[in-house]
C-alpha cells in the first residue's frame, strides 16, 4: 500500500442512500487491507454519523450533501464525515444509560466505542466535520491514549419481513439491513403483532447482516411494548457482526437471544 491511499463518497440526505454508502465503504476498507471485523465496526460508526446528519443536522430534509472520505496510512485509518446542516452541540449530548435499556441515543456512543479517537469540528460557517481515527493492529500509541473509543424491494417497503405462526409463536424473519431506513417498518410490524394479541414473538435475525442504532432502537421499543402488554419478544440466529453490536450496548443482557431458530422454538415453554 502507498504511504497514504484515499477514497471519497458523496450522498444526499435520504436514508435509502445509506446502503450504497455501506457497500462503498466496505470495498474501500477491504482495498486498504482492513480485516473483516474492523470493517464491520467502521461501517457501523460511519453509518451512525451519516444517520445523525440526516436526522439532526438536516432535520429530515432531503437532498442535502453528506461527504465521507477515507485515508489509509501504514499505521492508521482516518475517516471524515462532513455535513453542512445544524452543527452538533456537544453541550446537549447526553451519554445513554445502558443499564436502562435505552431505545434511542446509542449512535454517538457506538462511534466513540469503535474509533480510537473522535474529533468534532464545528468551528465552521455551518455543519460538522467528524474525524475518526482507527489504528491498525499493533500500531496504537504506546500510552494507549484515545479520545473515544441490498437494494430496497420495489413494493416501497425497505425490508422483506416474513411473519408466520409456529405452535402459537409468531415468527418474524426480516431480510436485509436493519438501519435507519428500515427501523420504523420493523417497529410497526412488531408492535402490530402485539396489538393484535400475539404474546410470544420470535425475531430470527439470521438474514440480517447489519443493524445500526435506529434498528436497535426499534427492537428495544418493541421489546418494551411486548412486556407492557404482558408478552415477550425474543431474538435468535444473530450473525457475528450483529451480536457484537448487542454486546457493545449491553442489550444482550436485556433480551433473550437463542443461537438458532430451532433452539428458540424448543426453549419457549
VOLOMI-432511 format. One record per residue: residue number from 1; residue in one letter; x, y, z of N, C-alpha, C in turn. Coordinates in pm, 1 decimal, m for minus. Layout:
N
     n   res        nc1        nc2        nc3       cac1       cac2       cac3        cc1        cc2        cc3
   NUM     A          X          Y          Z          X          Y          Z          X          Y          Z
...
This chain:
269
     n   res        nc1        nc2        nc3       cac1       cac2       cac3        cc1        cc2        cc3
     1     X       84.7     m118.7        0.0        0.0        0.0        0.0       88.0      123.3        0.0
     2     X       46.8      227.9      m70.7      121.2      352.6      m72.9      116.3      417.3       64.8
     3     X      207.1      516.2       94.0      206.9      579.4      225.9       70.4      630.4      268.5
     4     X      m11.8      676.4      174.4     m147.9      718.2      207.6     m235.9      696.0       85.6
     5     X     m340.4      613.7      100.8     m435.1      587.2       m7.3     m571.1      638.6       36.1
     6     X     m644.9      700.2      m56.6     m768.3      765.7      m14.6     m884.4      732.1     m105.9
     7     X    m1004.4      760.2      m57.6    m1126.8      745.4     m134.7    m1230.2      841.5      m80.2
     8     X    m1330.6      874.4     m162.8    m1431.9      971.2     m122.3    m1567.5      928.0     m176.7
     9     X    m1671.4      948.8      m94.6    m1808.1      913.0     m132.2    m1898.7     1029.6      m95.0
    10     X    m1989.9     1064.5     m184.2    m2087.5     1170.3     m156.3    m2228.2     1114.3     m172.0
    11     X    m2317.0     1156.5      m83.3    m2455.7     1113.6      m87.6    m2543.3     1230.3      m47.7
    12     X    m2672.8     1217.8      m74.7    m2766.9     1317.5      m26.2    m2842.1     1260.8       93.5
    13     X    m2909.1     1347.4      164.5    m2959.8     1315.3      298.2    m3091.9     1239.9      297.2
    14     X    m3092.0     1123.2      230.4    m3206.0     1032.0      236.0    m3157.7      897.8      289.4
    15     X    m3236.2      840.7      380.6    m3193.5      717.5      446.6    m3171.7      603.5      348.7
    16     X    m3244.2      604.0      235.8    m3228.3      493.6      141.0    m3091.1      491.1       75.3
    17     X    m3013.0      599.4       86.4    m2879.2      601.0       28.3    m2773.9      539.7      121.5
    18     X    m2812.1      508.8      245.3    m2714.9      454.4      340.1    m2663.0      317.3      296.5
    19     X    m2744.9      238.2      229.5    m2698.9      107.1      183.0    m2586.1      122.5       80.9
    20     X    m2596.6      220.4       m9.2    m2489.5      245.3     m107.8    m2362.1      288.3      m37.5
    21     X    m2376.6      372.2       64.1    m2260.0      414.4      141.8    m2190.3      294.6      203.7
    22     X    m2267.6      205.0      265.2    m2206.2       90.3      331.0    m2133.7        1.4      230.9
    23     X    m2194.8      m19.3      114.7    m2130.5     m103.0       12.5    m1998.9      m40.0      m33.0
    24     X    m1998.7       89.6      m55.3    m1875.7      158.4      m96.9    m1768.3      149.5       11.0
    25     X    m1808.6      174.4      136.6    m1710.3      178.0      244.7    m1651.2       39.9      270.6
    26     X    m1732.1      m64.5      264.1    m1678.6     m199.9      282.6    m1570.4     m228.8      178.5
    27     X    m1596.9     m191.5       53.7    m1499.8     m216.2      m52.9    m1374.7     m131.1      m34.6
    28     X    m1393.1       m3.3        1.9    m1278.3       85.4       21.2    m1188.6       35.2      133.7
    29     X    m1248.3       m8.3      243.6    m1169.8      m57.8      356.8    m1101.6     m190.0      323.3
    30     X    m1169.9     m275.9      248.4    m1107.1     m401.6      206.3     m985.1     m372.9      119.1
    31     X     m995.5     m274.8       29.5     m883.1     m238.3      m56.5     m764.8     m184.5       24.5
    32     X     m794.5     m131.1      143.6     m688.8      m79.1      230.8     m636.0     m185.7      326.1
    33     X     m678.7     m310.5      308.1     m626.1     m420.0      388.7     m684.2     m430.1      527.7
    34     X     m802.3     m375.9      549.2     m864.7     m378.1      681.0     m935.6     m511.8      700.5
    35     X     m915.6     m575.1      815.5     m976.9     m705.4      841.0    m1128.7     m693.4      851.3
    36     X    m1197.3     m806.5      832.6    m1343.3     m805.3      822.8    m1411.2     m749.6      947.0
    37     X    m1364.3     m789.1     1066.3    m1428.4     m743.3     1189.2    m1416.0     m592.0     1204.6
    38     X    m1298.5     m537.4     1175.2    m1279.1     m393.2     1186.1    m1359.4     m320.2     1079.8
    39     X    m1368.6     m378.2      960.2    m1452.0     m318.9      856.2    m1596.0     m305.4      905.1
    40     X    m1647.6     m410.4      964.7    m1786.3     m408.7     1011.7    m1807.3     m298.6     1115.3
    41     X    m1713.0     m282.9     1206.1    m1725.0     m180.0     1309.5    m1721.2      m40.0     1249.5
    42     X    m1628.6      m17.3     1156.7    m1616.1      115.7     1097.4    m1735.2      149.3     1008.6
    43     X    m1788.7       50.8      938.0    m1909.0       73.7      858.5    m2024.4      115.3      949.6
    44     X    m2034.8       51.7     1065.9    m2138.0       89.0     1162.3    m2117.4      231.9     1210.3
    45     X    m1993.8      267.0     1250.8    m1966.6      400.6     1304.1    m1998.5      509.0     1201.9
    46     X    m1952.8      489.9     1077.7    m1977.1      589.5      973.8    m2126.7      597.5      942.1
    47     X    m2193.8      484.4      938.0    m2337.7      484.8      915.2    m2412.6      562.1     1022.4
    48     X    m2367.5      549.0     1148.3    m2430.8      622.7     1257.2    m2414.2      773.2     1237.8
    49     X    m2295.5      816.4     1196.4    m2272.7      959.8     1177.1    m2355.9     1014.0     1061.4
    50     X    m2366.4      938.2      953.9    m2448.1      982.9      840.5    m2596.1      986.5      879.1
    51     X    m2641.8      888.4      955.8    m2779.8      889.2     1003.0    m2804.1     1009.1     1094.4
    52     X    m2704.4     1042.5     1176.0    m2714.6     1159.1     1263.6    m2727.6     1287.3     1181.5
    53     X    m2651.6     1293.7     1071.4    m2661.4     1410.6      983.3    m2801.3     1422.2      923.8
    54     X    m2856.5     1309.0      879.6    m2989.7     1310.5      818.4    m3095.5     1353.8      918.8
    55     X    m3091.3     1293.8     1037.5    m3198.0     1316.3     1135.7    m3184.2     1447.5     1210.1
    56     X    m3062.2     1484.7     1246.0    m3042.7     1600.3     1332.8    m2985.0     1722.1     1260.1
    57     X    m2874.4     1704.4     1186.9    m2815.5     1820.0     1119.8    m2910.9     1877.7     1015.2
    58     X    m2973.1     1790.7      936.6    m3064.4     1836.4      832.1    m3211.2     1824.0      871.2
    59     X    m3237.1     1769.9      990.7    m3373.8     1759.0     1044.1    m3470.4     1694.9      944.7
    60     X    m3418.5     1590.6      875.2    m3502.1     1514.8      783.6    m3519.7     1574.9      645.8
    61     X    m3455.5     1688.0      618.9    m3468.2     1749.2      486.5    m3389.6     1668.7      383.8
    62     X    m3453.1     1635.2      272.8    m3388.2     1555.9      169.0    m3302.9     1644.1       78.5
    63     X    m3212.8     1579.2        4.4    m3135.7     1648.9      m97.3    m3018.2     1729.2      m47.7
    64     X    m2979.0     1709.3       78.9    m2866.9     1785.0      135.3    m2738.8     1700.3      131.0
    65     X    m2621.9     1764.2      115.4    m2499.2     1687.6       94.2    m2436.2     1629.4      221.1
    66     X    m2385.2     1508.3      206.9    m2303.1     1442.9      309.9    m2181.9     1383.5      238.7
    67     X    m2063.8     1411.4      288.4    m1940.7     1362.4      226.8    m1866.6     1271.3      324.2
    68     X    m1814.2     1161.9      273.1    m1734.4     1068.3      352.9    m1602.5     1045.4      280.7
    69     X    m1492.6     1054.7      353.6    m1362.0     1027.1      294.1    m1284.3      931.1      382.8
    70     X    m1200.1      851.0      318.9    m1118.0      752.8      390.0     m973.3      772.4      347.7
    71     X     m885.5      779.4      445.1     m742.5      791.0      418.4     m671.8      678.3      491.4
    72     X     m600.2      594.7      416.4     m531.0      481.4      475.8     m382.4      506.9      488.3
    73     X     m330.2      503.9      610.1     m187.5      516.2      638.5     m134.5      379.4      682.4
    74     X       m3.7      360.8      680.8       51.3      232.5      725.7       11.8      196.1      868.1
    75     X       m6.1      297.8      954.9      m35.5      269.6     1095.6     m179.6      295.9     1136.6
    76     X     m256.7      363.5     1052.2     m391.3      403.3     1095.7     m481.2      435.0      976.8
    77     X     m608.5      439.7     1005.2     m710.0      481.9      909.5     m771.5      611.5      961.2
    78     X     m795.5      704.4      871.7     m859.6      830.3      908.0     m983.9      845.5      820.8
    79     X    m1098.7      857.4      885.9    m1225.6      869.6      814.7    m1291.5     1001.2      855.4
    80     X    m1334.6     1077.3      756.3    m1405.3     1201.6      782.2    m1548.4     1192.5      730.5
    81     X    m1641.3     1244.0      809.2    m1782.2     1254.1      769.7    m1821.6     1400.4      785.9
    82     X    m1873.5     1459.0      680.6    m1898.7     1603.0      681.1    m2039.9     1634.4      631.7
    83     X    m2108.7     1721.9      707.8    m2237.2     1773.4      661.4    m2235.8     1925.2      673.6
    84     X    m2342.8     1987.6      623.7    m2348.8     2133.7      620.5    m2480.7     2183.9      678.6
    85     X    m2531.7     2108.4      774.6    m2656.8     2144.7      839.7    m2632.0     2207.8      975.6
    86     X    m2722.6     2181.4     1068.8    m2708.4     2233.0     1203.9    m2590.2     2164.9     1272.9
    87     X    m2506.4     2242.7     1336.5    m2385.5     2187.6     1398.3    m2419.0     2098.2     1517.4
    88     X    m2336.2     1996.5     1537.8    m2350.5     1909.2     1654.5    m2324.1     1990.4     1780.4
    89     X    m2411.3     1979.4     1879.7    m2400.0     2054.2     2004.9    m2349.1     1960.9     2113.7
    90     X    m2220.7     1974.5     2146.8    m2162.4     1888.0     2249.7    m2233.8     1903.0     2383.4
    91     X    m2277.0     2024.8     2414.2    m2335.3     2051.5     2545.3    m2469.0     1979.2     2564.2
    92     X    m2538.5     1952.9     2454.9    m2670.5     1890.4     2466.2    m2664.2     1738.2     2459.8
    93     X    m2548.3     1684.9     2421.9    m2537.1     1539.5     2411.7    m2530.5     1476.8     2550.4
    94     X    m2612.2     1375.3     2572.0    m2614.2     1302.1     2699.1    m2580.5     1156.0     2670.0
    95     X    m2478.4     1104.7     2734.0    m2439.2      964.7     2716.2    m2552.1      874.0     2764.0
    96     X    m2592.5      775.5     2685.1    m2704.6      689.6     2725.5    m2668.5      601.9     2845.5
    97     X    m2768.0      577.9     2928.3    m2752.8      486.6     3041.5    m2785.6      346.2     2991.2
    98     X    m2683.5      266.3     2964.7    m2705.9      135.1     2905.2    m2783.1       42.3     2997.4
    99     X    m2773.6       64.3     3127.0    m2844.7      m21.8     3221.2    m2995.7       m1.3     3214.4
   100     X    m3039.3      111.5     3158.3    m3182.9      139.6     3149.7    m3244.3       85.1     3021.3
   101     X    m3164.6       15.9     2938.9    m3208.3      m40.1     2810.8    m3269.8       69.7     2723.5
   102     X    m3188.9      166.7     2679.3    m3243.1      278.5     2601.6    m3284.4      236.9     2461.5
   103     X    m3386.1      304.6     2407.0    m3427.5      277.5     2269.2    m3387.7      391.4     2175.3
   104     X    m3304.1      484.4     2222.8    m3250.1      590.3     2138.1    m3121.1      641.3     2201.1
   105     X    m3046.0      721.1     2126.5    m2924.4      782.3     2179.8    m2801.7      693.5     2177.8
   106     X    m2807.8      580.2     2106.4    m2694.9      487.4     2107.2    m2590.3      518.2     2000.3
   107     X    m2627.1      594.0     1897.9    m2539.0      610.8     1782.7    m2403.9      669.9     1814.4
   108     X    m2401.4      786.1     1880.2    m2274.5      852.7     1911.4    m2194.8      770.0     2011.5
   109     X    m2264.3      703.1     2102.2    m2196.2      612.6     2196.2    m2120.0      505.1     2120.1
   110     X    m2183.1      445.6     2019.0    m2116.9      341.9     1940.0    m1996.3      397.4     1865.1
   111     X    m2008.4      517.0     1810.8    m1896.1      578.5     1738.5    m1774.2      589.1     1829.6
   112     X    m1795.1      636.5     1952.1    m1682.7      651.7     2045.9    m1629.2      516.9     2092.1
   113     X    m1714.3      415.8     2100.3    m1667.0      282.6     2137.0    m1579.6      222.5     2027.4
   114     X    m1612.2      250.6     1902.1    m1545.2      186.1     1789.9    m1414.7      255.6     1753.1
   115     X    m1417.2      388.3     1742.8    m1298.6      462.1     1698.4    m1197.5      475.1     1811.6
   116     X    m1069.4      483.6     1775.8     m965.7      509.0     1876.2     m960.9      655.6     1915.4
   117     X     m997.9      743.8     1824.7    m1014.6      884.5     1859.6    m1122.3      945.7     1770.9
   118     X    m1192.5     1042.8     1827.7    m1300.6     1111.7     1757.6    m1281.5     1261.2     1775.5
   119     X    m1267.1     1333.8     1665.1    m1256.7     1479.4     1669.7    m1380.2     1538.4     1602.4
   120     X    m1433.9     1644.4     1661.8    m1556.1     1707.9     1612.1    m1525.5     1853.7     1582.2
   121     X    m1535.6     1891.8     1456.3    m1507.5     2029.1     1414.8    m1638.8     2099.8     1383.2
   122     X    m1675.0     2197.0     1468.4    m1793.9     2278.4     1443.3    m1756.2     2425.0     1425.9
   123     X    m1627.6     2454.0     1421.9    m1580.9     2591.2     1403.1    m1578.9     2624.1     1254.4
   124     X    m1697.7     2623.3     1194.4    m1714.4     2643.5     1051.4    m1835.9     2730.7     1030.7
   125     X    m1854.0     2774.3      908.0    m1971.5     2856.9      878.8    m2099.0     2780.8      908.4
   126     X    m2102.8     2652.4      873.5    m2216.9     2567.2      906.7    m2174.9     2421.6      898.4
   127     X    m2246.6     2338.4      972.0    m2222.2     2195.6      964.6    m2116.7     2145.1     1061.1
   128     X    m2090.1     2014.1     1048.1    m1997.9     1943.7     1137.4    m1909.1     1852.6     1055.8
   129     X    m1781.8     1848.6     1091.1    m1689.6     1750.9     1032.9    m1642.5     1659.2     1145.1
   130     X    m1673.2     1531.5     1131.2    m1628.2     1429.9     1225.5    m1503.6     1362.7     1167.8
   131     X    m1401.0     1347.6     1250.0    m1279.8     1277.6     1207.5    m1256.4     1160.4     1301.6
   132     X    m1261.4     1040.6     1245.7    m1239.3      918.3     1322.3    m1101.9      862.3     1288.4
   133     X    m1029.5      818.7     1390.0     m900.9      751.9     1370.2     m910.7      611.4     1427.5
   134     X     m871.1      514.0     1347.0     m866.2      375.2     1391.5     m727.6      321.1     1361.3
   135     X     m654.0      281.9     1464.2     m517.9      231.8     1444.3     m520.6       87.6     1394.4
   136     X     m424.3       57.3     1311.4     m411.0      m79.8     1263.6     m358.4     m167.0     1378.1
   137     X     m378.2     m298.3     1370.9     m332.2     m387.5     1479.2     m185.6     m366.3     1510.9
   138     X     m157.4     m347.9     1639.4      m19.8     m329.1     1684.2       34.3     m189.5     1667.4
   139     X      m45.8      m96.8     1613.8        5.4       38.1     1586.0      m49.2      143.4     1680.7
   140     X     m131.8      105.6     1776.9     m185.2      203.1     1871.4      m70.6      265.5     1950.5
   141     X      m75.8      398.1     1979.1       30.4      461.6     2057.1       54.4      388.6     2188.0
   142     X      180.5      390.8     2232.1      219.8      312.8     2348.8      143.8      350.9     2474.4
   143     X      101.1      480.2     2485.8       30.6      520.3     2606.6     m115.9      479.6     2604.4
   144     X     m159.9      424.7     2487.8     m298.2      376.9     2479.2     m400.2      487.1     2481.9
   145     X     m356.7      612.2     2462.0     m449.2      724.2     2472.7     m546.3      725.1     2357.0
   146     X     m667.1      771.9     2383.7     m767.3      788.8     2279.3     m871.1      887.2     2327.6
   147     X     m943.4      945.9     2234.7    m1046.6     1041.2     2269.6    m1185.3      979.0     2266.0
   148     X    m1193.7      856.4     2230.2    m1326.7      797.3     2219.6    m1317.0      648.5     2189.4
   149     X    m1346.6      629.0     2186.7    m1344.3      489.6     2156.1    m1433.7      446.6     2029.3
   150     X    m2868.3     m448.0       67.8    m2931.7     m497.1      m52.2    m3036.2     m400.8     m107.7
   151     X    m3057.8     m379.2     m232.5    m3146.0     m272.7     m276.0    m3285.4     m288.4     m215.8
   152     X    m3361.0     m177.2     m192.1    m3494.6     m187.1     m135.1    m3591.3     m258.9     m228.4
   153     X    m3685.0     m337.2     m174.1    m3785.7     m400.8     m257.5    m3869.6     m297.8     m331.0
   154     X    m3920.7     m333.7     m448.5    m3995.5     m239.3     m529.9    m4129.3     m202.0     m469.4
   155     X    m4174.3     m275.3     m366.6    m4304.2     m250.0     m307.1    m4312.0     m118.5     m234.1
   156     X    m4200.2      m55.5     m205.5    m4198.2       67.1     m127.6    m4156.0       42.0       15.8
   157     X    m4161.9      m84.1       62.8    m4110.0     m118.4      194.2    m3960.1     m142.3      182.0
   158     X    m3887.4     m111.3      288.6    m3741.7     m120.1      285.4    m3695.7     m263.7      302.2
   159     X    m3755.3     m335.9      396.6    m3716.0     m473.3      424.8    m3823.1     m570.6      378.6
   160     X    m3779.3     m691.8      350.7    m3870.9     m803.2      331.2    m3887.1     m869.2      468.3
   161     X    m4005.9     m861.2      526.0    m4030.6     m917.4      659.2    m4140.8    m1021.9      648.2
   162     X    m4103.6    m1145.6      673.2    m4198.4    m1257.1      667.3    m4248.5    m1288.3      807.8
   163     X    m4379.9    m1303.6      822.8    m4439.6    m1336.6      952.0    m4520.1    m1465.0      937.0
   164     X    m4486.0    m1565.0     1018.1    m4559.6    m1691.1     1017.9    m4590.2    m1730.3     1162.1
   165     X    m4670.4    m1836.8     1176.6    m4707.5    m1885.3     1309.6    m4650.8    m2025.2     1329.0
   166     X    m4590.6    m2049.4     1445.0    m4536.4    m2181.0     1476.7    m4576.9    m2218.8     1618.4
   167     X    m4678.4    m2300.7     1629.7    m4725.8    m2350.2     1760.2    m4755.0    m2235.9     1856.6
   168     X    m4823.7    m2133.2     1808.1    m4861.0    m2022.0     1893.4    m4756.0    m1915.2     1908.7
   169     X    m4641.9    m1933.3     1843.4    m4535.3    m1833.7     1847.8    m4530.4    m1762.6     1713.1
   170     X    m4536.1    m1630.7     1714.2    m4523.5    m1554.7     1591.0    m4375.0    m1546.6     1554.1
   171     X    m4341.8    m1598.7     1436.9    m4204.4    m1599.5     1389.3    m4187.5    m1487.9     1287.0
   172     X    m4097.2    m1396.2     1314.9    m4072.8    m1280.9     1228.4    m3933.5    m1296.6     1168.0
   173     X    m3926.1    m1298.6     1034.2    m3798.7    m1319.7      965.4    m3771.3    m1201.9      870.9
   174     X    m3693.8    m1103.7      915.7    m3657.6     m993.0      826.7    m3537.1    m1030.0      740.1
   175     X    m3529.7     m970.2      622.7    m3416.8     m993.6      532.5    m3364.3     m859.3      484.2
   176     X    m3234.6     m836.3      502.9    m3175.1     m710.3      461.1    m3106.8     m640.2      576.8
   177     X    m3082.4     m512.6      560.9    m3016.9     m432.6      663.7    m3121.4     m363.2      750.4
   178     X    m3106.9     m377.3      881.1    m3198.6     m311.6      974.1    m3134.9     m179.3     1016.3
   179     X    m3152.5      m78.5      932.2    m3089.4       50.2      956.5    m3195.0      157.7      974.3
   180     X    m3150.7      282.5      966.8    m3240.6      395.8      984.6    m3359.2      390.7      889.0
   181     X    m3334.7      343.6      765.6    m3440.1      340.4      664.9    m3545.0      234.6      694.6
   182     X    m3505.7      125.9      761.3    m3597.0       13.0      783.5    m3650.2        5.3      925.4
   183     X    m3598.0       86.7     1016.4    m3631.7       73.1     1158.1    m3780.3       90.7     1185.4
   184     X    m3841.4      191.6     1124.9    m3983.6      217.5     1151.7    m4070.6      103.8     1100.8
   185     X    m4035.1       46.5      986.0    m4110.3      m67.6      932.7    m4103.1     m186.3     1027.8
   186     X    m3984.4     m212.8     1081.8    m3968.2     m323.6     1175.7    m4049.9     m299.0     1302.8
   187     X    m4038.8     m181.0     1357.2    m4114.1     m149.0     1479.2    m4263.9     m159.5     1455.0
   188     X    m4310.1     m107.7     1342.4    m4453.0     m112.1     1309.0    m4502.3     m256.1     1299.1
   189     X    m4421.9     m342.6     1237.1    m4459.6     m483.1     1222.3    m4471.6     m551.3     1357.9
   190     X    m4372.0     m529.8     1444.3    m4370.6     m597.2     1574.0    m4479.5     m544.0     1666.5
   191     X    m4496.3     m413.9     1670.3    m4598.3     m355.7     1757.8    m4738.1     m400.7     1715.3
   192     X    m4762.8     m410.1     1584.6    m4894.1     m455.0     1537.7    m4923.0     m598.2     1581.8
   193     X    m4820.1     m682.9     1579.7    m4839.8     m820.1     1626.7    m4884.2     m821.2     1772.6
   194     X    m4818.7     m738.1     1855.2    m4857.6     m731.4     1997.0    m5000.0     m677.6     2011.0
   195     X    m5029.1     m570.9     1937.7    m5160.9     m508.8     1949.4    m5271.8     m600.7     1899.7
   196     X    m5235.7     m692.3     1808.7    m5335.2     m787.9     1758.2    m5349.4     m910.1     1848.0
   197     X    m5276.2     m910.7     1958.8    m5293.8    m1017.1     2057.0    m5182.6    m1118.2     2069.0
   198     X    m5078.4    m1109.4     1987.2    m4967.0    m1204.7     1998.4    m4889.5    m1176.5     2126.0
   199     X    m4856.9    m1281.6     2199.6    m4783.7    m1263.8     2325.1    m4646.6    m1330.8     2323.1
   200     X    m4620.1    m1410.4     2221.2    m4487.7    m1470.8     2203.5    m4439.7    m1438.5     2062.6
   201     X    m4334.7    m1357.0     2053.0    m4282.6    m1314.8     1922.2    m4133.7    m1345.5     1916.6
   202     X    m4094.7    m1420.0     1815.1    m3954.5    m1455.8     1794.4    m3905.5    m1390.0     1665.6
   203     X    m3799.2    m1310.5     1675.3    m3741.2    m1244.0     1559.0    m3613.2    m1318.2     1521.2
   204     X    m3614.2    m1379.2     1403.8    m3497.9    m1451.9     1352.4    m3414.6    m1354.7     1268.9
   205     X    m3296.4    m1316.7     1319.5    m3210.5    m1219.3     1252.6    m3101.3    m1285.3     1168.8
   206     X    m3120.5    m1411.8     1135.1    m3018.0    m1484.0     1061.4    m2987.8    m1427.7      924.4
   207     X    m3082.6    m1353.3      864.6    m3061.5    m1295.5      732.5    m3045.7    m1143.8      737.7
   208     X    m3008.6    m1095.4      854.7    m2980.8     m952.0      874.0    m2832.5     m937.7      906.8
   209     X    m2757.9     m877.4      815.5    m2613.5     m865.7      835.2    m2568.5     m735.6      895.4
   210     X    m2662.6     m640.9      911.4    m2625.0     m508.8      962.6    m2740.3     m452.0     1043.2
   211     X    m2710.4     m405.5     1164.3    m2807.8     m335.9     1248.5    m2740.4     m211.0     1302.8
   212     X    m2805.5      m94.4     1286.8    m2748.8       27.5     1345.5    m2830.9       65.9     1468.3
   213     X    m2802.3      183.7     1525.4    m2869.2      221.7     1649.9    m3018.6      243.9     1629.3
   214     X    m3059.6      287.1     1509.9    m3202.6      302.7     1482.7    m3271.6      166.5     1482.6
   215     X    m3206.5       67.4     1422.4    m3260.2      m68.0     1423.7    m3265.7     m124.7     1564.1
   216     X    m3159.9     m100.4     1641.3    m3159.5     m144.8     1781.0    m3273.1      m78.9     1857.2
   217     X    m3291.4       51.5     1831.3    m3398.5      123.6     1899.0    m3535.6       66.1     1868.4
   218     X    m3556.2       25.4     1742.0    m3684.9      m34.5     1703.7    m3708.2     m165.1     1777.7
   219     X    m3603.1     m246.5     1790.7    m3616.6     m373.6     1862.3    m3641.0     m350.9     2010.8
   220     X    m3569.2     m254.3     2070.3    m3586.6     m228.0     2213.2    m3726.0     m171.4     2241.3
   221     X    m3770.9      m78.2     2157.1    m3904.7      m22.2     2176.2    m4011.5     m131.6     2164.6
   222     X    m3992.7     m223.1     2071.0    m4087.8     m333.7     2054.2    m4082.5     m428.5     2173.1
   223     X    m3961.9     m452.3     2224.8    m3945.9     m535.0     2344.2    m4022.9     m474.7     2462.3
   224     X    m4008.1     m345.0     2482.7    m4078.2     m278.0     2592.6    m4229.1     m282.7     2571.3
   225     X    m4272.0     m266.4     2446.6    m4415.3     m272.4     2415.7    m4470.5     m411.6     2447.0
   226     X    m4393.1     m514.2     2411.2    m4436.7     m651.5     2438.6    m4450.8     m676.3     2587.6
   227     X    m4353.0     m632.3     2663.9    m4357.9     m655.2     2808.6    m4472.0     m578.0     2872.6
   228     X    m4498.2     m457.6     2825.1    m4609.1     m379.0     2879.5    m4743.7     m445.6     2851.5
   229     X    m4748.2     m521.4     2742.1    m4871.7     m591.3     2705.7    m4880.3     m730.5     2767.6
   230     X    m4781.9     m766.4     2850.5    m4781.9     m897.9     2913.3    m4725.4    m1007.3     2825.4
   231     X    m4652.3     m968.8     2722.3    m4593.1    m1065.9     2630.9    m4442.0    m1064.7     2637.1
   232     X    m4381.0    m1129.6     2538.3    m4235.5    m1137.3     2535.6    m4186.8    m1141.6     2391.3
   233     X    m4075.6    m1075.1     2367.9    m4009.6    m1076.4     2238.3    m3869.9    m1132.2     2256.7
   234     X    m3834.7    m1231.4     2174.6    m3701.4    m1290.7     2180.4    m3635.9    m1284.2     2042.6
   235     X    m3503.5    m1301.2     2042.0    m3426.1    m1298.0     1917.7    m3351.1    m1429.1     1901.8
   236     X    m3315.5    m1459.8     1776.0    m3233.7    m1578.0     1752.5    m3149.5    m1561.0     1627.7
   237     X    m3047.6    m1647.2     1617.0    m2964.8    m1662.2     1497.1    m2891.0    m1535.0     1457.5
   238     X    m2840.8    m1459.9     1555.6    m2768.7    m1337.1     1523.7    m2636.0    m1367.8     1455.1
   239     X    m2606.5    m1294.9     1346.0    m2475.2    m1304.2     1283.9    m2372.2    m1238.8     1376.0
   240     X    m2245.3    m1272.8     1355.4    m2140.3    m1227.5     1446.7    m2134.6    m1075.5     1457.8
   241     X    m2143.8    m1004.5     1344.1    m2135.4     m858.1     1347.7    m2252.0     m797.2     1424.1
   242     X    m2369.1     m855.9     1408.9    m2486.9     m805.4     1479.2    m2476.2     m835.6     1628.3
   243     X    m2431.4     m955.5     1661.5    m2414.3     m990.4     1803.2    m2315.6     m895.1     1871.3
   244     X    m2210.8     m856.1     1799.8    m2111.3     m765.3     1857.2    m2173.7     m631.9     1896.0
   245     X    m2269.0     m583.0     1816.6    m2334.9     m456.4     1848.6    m2419.7     m471.3     1974.2
   246     X    m2489.3     m582.9     1987.5    m2567.8     m607.6     2108.8    m2476.9     m611.1     2231.2
   247     X    m2359.2     m669.6     2215.9    m2266.3     m677.4     2328.5    m2208.2     m540.9     2362.2
   248     X    m2177.0     m459.9     2260.4    m2123.0     m325.5     2284.9    m2220.7     m237.8     2362.1
   249     X    m2349.5     m255.6     2335.2    m2451.8     m174.4     2400.6    m2512.7     m243.0     2523.0
   250     X    m2465.8     m364.1     2552.3    m2512.6     m445.2     2664.8    m2659.9     m483.8     2651.9
   251     X    m2716.0     m469.5     2533.6    m2855.5     m508.9     2514.2    m2872.1     m659.6     2510.6
   252     X    m2761.9     m732.6     2494.2    m2769.6     m878.5     2501.3    m2810.6     m926.4     2639.9
   253     X    m2798.1     m839.8     2740.7    m2838.2     m875.9     2876.4    m2985.4     m843.3     2902.1
   254     X    m3047.4     m766.8     2811.0    m3184.7     m722.7     2832.4    m3286.6     m806.3     2757.6
   255     X    m3242.0     m881.0     2658.1    m3334.1     m959.0     2575.8    m3281.2    m1102.0     2564.0
   256     X    m3372.0    m1197.9     2560.9    m3332.5    m1337.8     2545.0    m3291.2    m1362.3     2400.2
   257     X    m3169.0    m1415.4     2381.6    m3115.4    m1443.3     2248.7    m3078.2    m1590.4     2240.4
   258     X    m3132.9    m1659.9     2142.3    m3102.3    m1801.6     2122.5    m3009.6    m1818.1     2002.0
   259     X    m2923.0    m1918.5     2005.4    m2828.5    m1938.7     1894.3    m2895.8    m1969.4     1761.2
   260     X    m3009.2    m2040.0     1764.2    m3073.7    m2080.4     1639.6    m3225.1    m2075.7     1655.6
   261     X    m3294.8    m2081.1     1541.1    m3441.3    m2079.0     1545.0    m3495.2    m2204.2     1613.4
   262     X    m3439.3    m2319.4     1581.0    m3490.6    m2443.4     1639.4    m3474.4    m2444.6     1790.8
   263     X    m3360.5    m2395.5     1840.0    m3340.3    m2389.9     1985.1    m3436.7    m2291.8     2049.4
   264     X    m3461.8    m2178.6     1981.2    m3553.3    m2079.1     2036.3    m3695.3    m2133.8     2047.4
   265     X    m3742.0    m2198.1     1941.3    m3876.9    m2253.2     1943.1    m3889.1    m2364.4     2046.7
   266     X    m3784.1    m2445.9     2060.0    m3787.3    m2554.9     2156.7    m3779.4    m2508.4     2299.9
   267     X    m3712.6    m2392.7     2322.9    m3693.6    m2343.5     2459.4    m3814.2    m2267.1     2512.3
   268     X    m3902.0    m2224.0     2423.0    m4013.3    m2139.8     2463.9    m4128.4    m2226.5     2514.7
   269     X    m4142.6    m2229.6     2644.3    m4249.2    m2309.6     2705.1    m4342.4    m2220.7     2784.1
